[in-house]
Amino acid sequence: MHRCRSGWPSGLTVTQLWVRYVGLGGSIREQQLRAALRGGELAPQEHDVAAHALNEYFSEQGGAHPVAYTTEVNDHADGRR
């Protein structure tokens, strides 16, 4: 399991993120996503879908992709980068 930790973008509600997440194939309920955003655990594949939804939002706002995917988190923890 992976803990989801991210800065929260202004202008995006958790419900809006969840709708994006489900649209990308995510399968957890909105309440589970809320818990994960507060530091709860997500399965790696669910983390990656949530990360992708957030990164798409940041990209649409003209920003970068600040939320790491599971492989990036694991590479960093293993000393690779």
Residue, then its C-alpha position, 0 to 999 in steps of 0.5 A: m500500500h502507498r500513502c497519498r500525500s499531496g499539496w491541495p490545488s485551489g479550485l479543485t474539490v475532492t468531489q471533482l478530483w474523485v469524478r476525474y479519478v473514476g473517469l480514469g478507471g479508479s475504483i474506490r469510493e469518494q470517502q476512501l479517496r478523502a481518507a487517502l488524501r489525509g494520509g490513508e493508504l491506497a493500493p499502488q494502482e489506485h494511487d497512480v490513478a489518483a496521481h494521474a487525475l491530480n497531475e492532469y488538473f495541474s497540467e490544465q492549469g499550466g503547471a507541472h506534474p508534482v504528484a509522483y507515481t508509485t514507480e517514482v516514489n519507489d525509485h526515490a526510496d531505493g536511492r534511484r532518481 
